[in-house]
Every structure is written in structure tokens, then in C-alpha cells.
């Protein structure tokens, strides 16, 4: 009921009495659709972090390609991203309105990607599409509007057809396989709660999906985790004890960090949405134009999506049990993690991999010592946090999972390493002529 009320509140904001003082710009259109997308991620059942990262990537690429089609500065990603063929071209000598093109493309893509959201979400999308379509077309020649809308829809169609071949277009049973055989042996993942749906792990084949910039899910593989052992002198046992001792001696600051970066599915914008929200805050403060905005969002969302593919490939390769399982079995049967343990294998840390990738890309764009304040979690009761650099934020996001009792240290350190490798494929993309 609360979630429905939230969505109706968003509907009011987006569709009633909140018109632009002047004709909406392409940047205005981008902001509106991203605002709604982040809320839809919070309220659409299938939108676990990997699924959210995929949709954000297609949205980011759509935004970028629309901007590129009307720019003399930007370079298309066609021919650079895996299997992405050249886009339809604008008619020579014809004029187009950039805001109308952007609105037609983003409205089409978002409504397609979230076609499984609930009735309230459907109503919100339809109303925003109608509202923005009317606002961007005000006082324009109907022929210009029709031509611009048709072109925006052509870009969206190209993106959506491409998306259907990546291996992830259909998510069944909320991402939990109906049939799955758990790997035998004490080192491997087992369910960490009694929820019937989560007795099989989430999206075990996600690592086999087609990535965007890197070659394959296995491209940025990482070393195996410490060898499983219940010997008190072993590295594995020591890392488990670190999790136990961390919770036992938890400081208020560490607890706040754990909750700030929790980014739980169905409750927040998820980890990839969190980094997109960070980028949107920075772009707003620098008053970025649509070219800069689309370039940043495309690069960031591409690397986030690739990070989840690479991370999931490694997770199911090593299939390691969670700290909760090991600690209850070997150290303390009454122990509980601070945060809810996610229903999939432990190694590496998804937060670390995607944060390392994000930090790599954003550092390339803004520099090594770009300070910023992140206000993403304010609506969830978290105070803003300030960082001296993107890597400072990535390191904190990674260690937050140790504070939360969700990961061993090796998963965090190697996850950040994997993210750096994945991010390098995105930084190698050419987005400027």
C-alpha cells in the first residue's frame, strides 16, 4: 500500500501542474525520464541489480545516440559495442527538434523496458509520455514534430531490437530458476533464508549474457578465493572471524556506512541506480548540457551493466558460500548479519565490482580528486555522505559489505580489481570525434 501511494505521489509530481516555464530542452527530457526510471526500479518486481543495470545501459545508450545524431562532436557507439549496428540516419537537409527526438526515443524505450511494472507504474509512464510529448511540441510546426518523433522512435526501435538478442530479454520467476541443482560440498552456496522463492540462487546464467563493451563475461576473471577450510589457522577461517569481530565491535559510523550502501532490491534504486543517481547529482550541479549528460550516463551505465555480467560470471564459477552460512555452521550458530544476505553466491562482491567499474569510468571523465556529496539515500532516511574522489566512494561501498556481514574481505578486494578491469573497456570507447 505504501509503495502504491509513493507511485501515485510521483504521478502527481510528473503529470500535474509541474510544467516547464519555457519549452523543455533535451536535458529536461533526460532528467524527467531518469527520475521516473529510478523510481520504477524501486517498484518493479523483476528489477534486481543485474536487471536494473541492463535497462539503465539501454536507456543510457539511447540517450547518447539521440544526442549523437544531432551533434557534430559526438561519435556513435555503433560498431564499438558488441553487435550494435549503425543507426538510421536523419534525412539530409531536413530539420529536427532535438527535444522532440529525445522525448520520442526515451518514452518508447522506458515504456518497453518496464512493460512488466504494475498498473500504477504503467499509468505514470503513459502520463509522463503524454505530458512531455505535448510540452516539447508546443508552438512547433506539426510536420517538424512528426518527423522528429518518427526519428526518435526509429532510434528506440533499433535499440530495442538489439536488446532482444543479449540473452537477458526475458526474466522468469523474478530471476530465480524453477529448477537448479546446488553444488555439493561445504564450500558452496546454500540458501540463507527460508523464503521458498529463494531456495535457488538469483540469475545463475546472467554471466553468460552478451556484454556491452567487454568481450565476454569471463574477460575480467579474477583469482580463486582463499581455499575453503574450517581450520582455525587457515586464511578462510581468519576472514570469517574478521566478519564476526567487525560486527561485534561495530561503530556507529560503520553501521551508517553499511546502511548507506545497502541498496536493496525493491526498496531502493539498487547499486547501479545509486551510481547513476550520483552522476545525475553531479551533472545537475555543473549544469551540464545534453551532450555531456548523455556521454556520462552512457559510459557509466555501460560499465555498470558489464560489471554485473562479469561479476555474475565469477560468482557462479566459484560458487562460494556466504559468511552467514559459514559462521553459523563453524563459529556461532546464533550469529546474524547486520544486513539481509542476498540470495546468490558470495565471491566476488557485486557492490565492489560495479563500484570499481564506476570509479574507473567517472575518474576518467572528472579526474582523480573530484570531490562530491552523495544525497541518494535521503528519501530512505540516510544522511548525505561526502567523498574526496570516486575511488574513495568505491572503496567505502566495497567495505560496507564487510560491515554488513555479507562478504569476506577477499570478495571485496578482488571485486574492486575486477571492476577496474571492466571499467577499462568502457574508458576505451570513443565518444568524441
C-alpha positions in Angstrom: 0.0 0.0 0.0 2.8 2.4 0.9 4.6 1.7 -2.4 1.4 2.4 -4.3 1.0 5.7 -2.5 4.6 6.6 -3.4 4.0 5.9 -7.0 0.8 8.0 -7.0 2.8 10.8 -5.4 5.3 10.6 -8.2 2.5 10.6 -10.7 1.2 13.9 -9.3 4.7 15.4 -9.5 5.3 14.3 -13.0 1.9 14.9 -14.6 0.1 17.7 -12.7 1.0 21.3 -12.5 4.7 20.8 -12.9 5.2 22.2 -16.4 8.4 23.9 -17.5 8.4 27.7 -17.6 9.8 27.5 -21.1 9.9 24.9 -23.9 11.5 21.8 -22.4 15.1 21.1 -23.5 16.7 17.7 -24.3 18.3 17.9 -20.8 14.9 18.5 -19.2 13.5 15.4 -21.0 16.5 13.3 -20.0 16.1 14.3 -16.3 12.4 13.6 -16.3 12.8 10.1 -17.7 15.7 9.2 -15.5 13.8 10.4 -12.4 11.0 8.1 -13.3 13.2 5.2 -14.2 14.9 5.2 -10.8 11.5 5.1 -9.2 10.3 2.3 -11.5 13.4 0.3 -10.5 12.3 0.6 -6.9 8.8 -0.7 -7.6 9.1 -3.3 -10.4 9.4 -6.9 -9.0 11.9 -8.3 -11.5 14.3 -5.3 -11.0 17.1 -6.9 -9.1 20.5 -5.2 -9.5 21.6 -7.1 -12.6 18.3 -6.4 -14.4 18.4 -2.8 -13.4 21.9 -2.4 -14.8 20.8 -3.8 -18.1 17.9 -1.4 -18.5 19.9 1.6 -17.4 22.5 0.7 -20.1 20.0 0.6 -22.9 18.5 3.8 -21.6 21.9 5.5 -21.5 22.9 4.3 -24.9 19.5 5.6 -26.3 20.1 9.0 -24.7 23.6 9.1 -26.2 22.7 8.0 -29.7 19.9 10.6 -29.9 22.4 13.3 -28.8 25.0 12.0 -31.2 22.6 12.0 -34.2 22.2 15.8 -33.9 25.8 16.6 -32.9 29.0 17.4 -34.7 31.0 16.5 -31.6 29.9 13.1 -30.5 30.9 9.7 -32.0 28.3 6.9 -32.3 28.8 3.7 -30.3 27.6 1.6 -33.3 30.5 -0.7 -34.3 32.1 -0.3 -30.9 29.6 -2.1 -28.6 29.0 -5.8 -29.2 26.7 -6.4 -32.2 25.4 -2.8 -32.3 24.9 -2.0 -35.9 24.7 1.6 -37.4 21.6 3.6 -36.6 19.1 5.1 -39.0 20.3 8.4 -40.3 18.5 11.7 -40.4 17.2 12.8 -43.8 19.7 15.1 -45.5 18.6 18.7 -45.4 15.7 18.1 -43.1 15.3 19.8 -39.8 14.6 18.1 -36.4 13.8 19.3 -33.0 16.2 17.8 -30.5 13.8 17.7 -27.5 11.1 16.0 -29.6 13.5 13.4 -30.9 14.8 12.7 -27.3 11.3 12.5 -25.9 10.1 10.1 -28.6 13.1 7.8 -28.1 13.2 7.8 -24.3 9.5 7.5 -23.9 9.4 4.5 -26.2 12.4 2.7 -24.6 11.4 3.2 -21.0 7.8 2.0 -21.5 9.2 -1.1 -23.3 11.8 -1.9 -20.7 9.3 -1.6 -17.9 6.4 -3.2 -19.6 6.0 -5.6 -16.7 5.7 -3.0 -14.0 2.3 -2.7 -12.1 -0.7 -0.7 -13.1 0.4 2.4 -11.2 3.8 2.4 -13.0 2.1 1.9 -16.3 -0.2 4.9 -15.6 2.8 7.0 -14.6 4.8 6.2 -17.7 1.8 6.8 -20.0 1.1 10.1 -18.4 4.7 11.3 -18.5 4.9 10.3 -22.1 1.8 12.2 -23.0 2.7 15.3 -20.9 6.3 15.6 -22.3 5.2 14.9 -25.8 2.8 17.8 -25.6 5.2 20.2 -24.0 8.1 19.6 -26.4 5.8 20.1 -29.4 4.3 23.4 -28.3 4.5 26.1 -30.9 6.3 23.8 -33.4 5.4 23.1 -37.0 3.4 19.8 -37.0 5.5 18.4 -39.8 8.7 19.1 -37.8 7.2 17.4 -34.8 6.1 14.3 -36.8 9.5 14.0 -38.5 11.3 14.3 -35.2 9.0 11.9 -33.4 9.4 9.3 -36.2 13.2 9.6 -36.0 13.3 9.3 -32.2 11.1 6.2 -32.4 13.4 4.7 -35.1 16.4 5.0 -32.8 14.4 3.4 -30.0 13.3 0.6 -32.3 17.0 -0.1 -33.2 18.0 -0.2 -29.6 15.1 -2.4 -28.5 15.7 -4.9 -31.4 19.4 -5.1 -30.4 18.4 -5.7 -26.7 16.3 -8.7 -27.6 19.5 -10.7 -28.6 21.6 -10.2 -25.4 20.3 -13.3 -23.6 18.5 -11.3 -20.9 15.3 -10.1 -22.5 13.1 -12.4 -20.5 13.3 -12.7 -16.7 11.2 -15.6 -15.5 10.1 -16.3 -11.9 11.7 -13.0 -10.7 15.0 -14.3 -11.8 15.1 -17.5 -9.6 15.3 -20.7 -11.7 12.5 -23.1 -11.3 15.0 -26.0 -11.5 18.5 -25.8 -10.2 21.0 -28.3 -8.8 23.0 -26.9 -5.9 26.7 -27.8 -6.0 27.6 -30.4 -3.3 30.2 -29.7 -0.7 30.6 -27.4 2.3 32.4 -24.6 0.4 29.4 -23.9 -1.9 26.4 -21.7 -1.8 23.3 -22.8 0.0 20.1 -20.8 0.7 20.4 -18.3 3.6 16.7 -17.9 4.4 13.5 -19.8 4.4 11.8 -17.9 1.6 10.6 -20.5 -0.8 11.3 -18.5 -3.9 15.0 -18.1 -2.9 15.9 -21.7 -2.4 17.6 -21.5 -5.8 20.1 -18.6 -6.5 19.3 -15.5 -8.4 20.0 -15.3 -12.2 22.6 -18.1 -12.4 23.0 -17.6 -16.2 23.4 -13.8 -16.1 27.2 -14.1 -16.6 26.6 -15.7 -20.0 24.7 -12.6 -21.4 26.3 -10.5 -24.1 28.2 -7.7 -22.5 28.3 -4.2 -24.0 31.9 -3.1 -24.1 33.9 -6.0 -22.8 34.2 -9.2 -24.9 32.6 -11.7 -22.6 31.5 -12.3 -19.1 34.8 -14.2 -18.5 37.0 -11.4 -19.9 37.9 -9.9 -16.5 38.1 -13.1 -14.4 39.7 -13.0 -11.0 41.8 -15.4 -8.9 40.0 -18.0 -6.9 39.1 -17.0 -3.3 41.0 -18.4 -0.3 40.7 -22.2 -0.1 37.8 -23.3 2.0 38.8 -24.5 5.4 37.4 -24.9 8.9 40.9 -24.9 10.4 41.3 -22.0 12.8 44.8 -21.3 11.4 43.5 -21.1 7.8 43.1 -17.8 5.8 39.4 -18.7 5.2 38.7 -19.0 8.9 40.6 -15.8 9.6 38.5 -13.9 7.1 35.3 -15.3 8.6 36.5 -14.2 12.1 37.1 -10.7 10.7 33.4 -10.6 9.8 32.4 -11.8 13.2 34.7 -9.3 15.0 33.6 -6.5 12.8 30.0 -6.8 13.8 30.9 -7.3 17.4 32.9 -4.1 17.5 30.7 -2.2 15.1 31.0 1.6 15.4 28.0 3.9 14.6 29.9 5.2 11.6 30.5 1.7 10.2 26.8 0.9 10.7 25.8 4.1 8.9 28.1 3.2 6.0 26.6 -0.3 5.8 23.1 1.1 5.6 24.0 3.9 3.2 25.3 1.5 0.6 22.8 -1.3 1.3 20.8 -0.5 -2.0 18.4 -3.4 -1.5 16.3 -4.5 -4.5 12.6 -3.4 -4.3 13.5 -1.0 -1.5 16.0 1.3 -3.2 17.3 2.3 -6.6 19.7 -0.7 -6.4 23.6 -0.4 -6.7 23.7 0.6 -10.4 20.9 3.1 -9.8 22.8 4.5 -6.9 25.8 5.3 -9.1 23.5 6.7 -11.8 21.9 8.9 -9.1 25.4 10.1 -8.1 26.1 11.1 -11.7 22.8 12.9 -12.1 23.6 14.9 -9.0 27.0 15.9 -10.4 25.6 16.7 -13.8 22.9 18.9 -12.3 25.4 20.9 -10.2 27.6 21.6 -13.2 24.6 22.5 -15.3 25.8 20.0 -18.0 24.3 20.2 -21.5 22.7 17.3 -23.2 25.9 16.2 -24.9 27.9 15.9 -21.7 24.9 14.4 -19.8 24.3 11.7 -22.4 28.0 10.9 -22.6 28.4 10.5 -18.9 25.2 8.4 -18.4 26.1 6.2 -21.4 29.6 5.4 -20.2 28.6 4.9 -16.6 25.6 2.7 -17.4 27.6 0.6 -19.9 30.3 -0.2 -17.4 27.7 -1.0 -14.7 25.9 -3.5 -16.9 29.2 -5.1 -17.9 30.2 -5.2 -14.2 27.2 -7.3 -13.3 27.8 -9.7 -16.2 31.4 -10.1 -15.2 30.7 -10.4 -11.5 27.9 -13.0 -12.0 30.2 -15.0 -14.3 32.7 -15.2 -11.5 30.1 -15.8 -8.8 28.8 -19.0 -10.4 32.2 -20.1 -11.4 33.4 -20.2 -7.8 30.0 -20.7 -6.2 31.2 -19.8 -2.7 29.0 -19.9 0.4 28.1 -16.7 2.3 29.6 -15.6 5.6 26.2 -16.2 7.3 26.3 -19.9 6.3 29.9 -20.5 7.3 29.8 -18.6 10.6 26.6 -20.3 11.8 28.0 -23.7 10.9 31.5 -23.3 12.2 31.8 -20.4 14.6 28.5 -19.3 16.2 25.1 -20.9 15.3 23.3 -17.8 16.7 25.2 -15.2 14.6 23.3 -13.0 12.2 24.5 -10.4 9.6 23.7 -6.8 10.0 22.1 -6.6 6.5 20.0 -9.2 4.8 22.2 -11.7 3.0 21.4 -11.7 -0.8 20.3 -15.0 -2.4 23.3 -15.9 -4.6 26.9 -16.9 -4.2 29.4 -14.7 -2.3 32.5 -14.3 -4.4 33.2 -11.6 -5.7 31.2 -8.7 -4.2 28.8 -7.2 -6.7 29.0 -3.9 -4.9 32.7 -3.9 -5.2 32.9 -4.9 -8.9 30.3 -2.4 -10.0 31.7 0.4 -7.8 35.2 -0.3 -9.1 33.9 -0.1 -12.7 32.0 3.1 -11.9 35.0 4.8 -10.2 37.2 3.9 -13.2 34.9 5.5 -15.7 33.9 8.6 -13.6 37.6 9.2 -12.7 38.5 9.2 -16.4 35.8 11.9 -17.0 36.2 14.1 -14.0 39.7 13.4 -12.7 41.4 11.7 -9.7 40.4 14.1 -7.0 36.9 15.1 -7.8 35.1 15.7 -4.5 31.3 15.3 -4.4 28.5 14.8 -1.9 26.0 11.9 -2.4 22.4 12.6 -1.4 20.9 9.5 -3.0 19.7 7.9 0.2 18.0 10.9 1.8 14.5 9.7 0.9 15.3 6.5 2.7 16.5 8.2 5.9 20.2 8.2 5.2 22.3 11.3 5.7 24.3 12.6 2.7 27.9 11.4 2.6 30.8 13.4 1.1 33.8 11.9 -0.7 37.2 13.2 -1.9 37.1 11.1 -5.0 35.2 8.4 -6.9 37.6 5.8 -5.6 37.0 6.9 -2.0 33.3 6.2 -2.6 34.0 2.9 -4.3 36.3 1.7 -1.5 33.6 2.7 1.0 30.9 0.9 -1.0 33.1 -2.2 -1.0 34.0 -2.3 2.7 30.3 -1.6 3.5 29.6 -5.2 2.7 32.1 -6.4 5.3 30.4 -4.1 7.8 27.0 -5.6 6.8 28.3 -9.1 7.3 27.6 -10.0 3.7 31.1 -10.6 2.3 34.5 -11.8 3.2 37.4 -9.3 2.6 38.7 -11.3 -0.5 35.4 -10.8 -2.3 35.7 -7.0 -1.7 39.3 -6.6 -2.8 39.1 -8.8 -5.9 35.7 -7.3 -6.8 37.3 -3.8 -6.9 40.1 -5.3 -9.0 37.6 -6.9 -11.4 35.7 -3.6 -11.6 38.8 -1.7 -12.6 39.4 -4.2 -15.4 35.8 -4.0 -16.7 35.8 -0.2 -16.5 38.9 -0.1 -18.8 36.8 -1.5 -21.7 34.3 1.4 -21.3 37.0 4.1 -21.0 38.5 2.8 -24.3 35.3 3.7 -26.1 35.4 6.7 -28.4 32.6 9.0 -27.7 34.0 12.2 -29.2 35.1 12.9 -32.8 
